[in-house]
């Protein structure tokens, strides 16, 4: 059974590598920051996306193809008129 800090770090880096490889927009963002799976060694160095990215039109922030999208969630839009969108496949 997993449970220690070392496991958290390993899983975080594994998820980062997966998202970097599968999400072109996120990969481009990370590369612009000079962060890649080869030089990110701690979870604190994994680039977090600004929330405004989810409000950009035509920016897919998921690790699957557009034809796999089965639904989406829209934020309330209370802070701005543009609502954030999170697509999912299940």
C-alpha angles and dihedrals in degrees: 000000000000123000117127132103090254089059090051091052093047093048092045092053091045091052090046091052091049094049091045091054098041104038114063095190092051091045091053090049092049093047090051087056091047092245121134134155087260095061103028107092104162133044089241089065095055107111115244117210120238110245090239089071089073089058095057115107117241094011111128111205100185138091098235136068124277091245089061093060108117099172146337144224122225122205118236093255092219095138095046137008091246111081124216118238129210116187123202137183101215 
